[in-house]
């Protein structure tokens, strides 16, 4: 069964500092990896997916198959980045498996 | 814009009651999902459906059932609500797997 681990429940950084949200997955095949974000009082929405290889709101994520990781990074955090972030993995099953989430707070 | 709507934002029910949560999407998506969202546990899949009248169990189906009679509507049923089913329930839809899932605003259910 596929599994997604986000080791940090809470993460605080200062505005302008780099931020990295960690995600590790366990799946023996070739997974699809996603990052979803939920801002305060908003619905959960897709931030980015690895197959697109694009940067959204300054965030990037690289799939490292050797380390089975898909960490989310941004070089300069902004206060509006404060949100709950979920990593998700889609394997052979017709479903997404989500991690437990990381609450990011960007301090002024 | 894809719209996924859920019948209630907040719901309070008593232990033992039968509870219906409804979800409607307007983008003709094949796949629909029900999750519960709990602090520290993330999103856990309860059931999903990839076609009308089709359903598959997710990771935590116990105590729940679902119904999909029409493509746009996916209902979650708690046959006999219990206090441990107090949670935020999220519905989602997608065109295909593993494409983007679009989420509803959620229903916060409290069982007393």
Interface residues (C-beta under 8 A of the other chain):
Chain A: X6 X9 X32 X34 X43 X44 X45 X46 X49 X86 X90 X94 X95 X96 X97 X98 X99 X100 X101
Chain B: X31 X33 X35 X40 X41 X42 X43 X44 X45 X48 X50 X56 X58 X59 X90 X92 X97 X98 X100 X101 X102 X103 X104 X105 X106
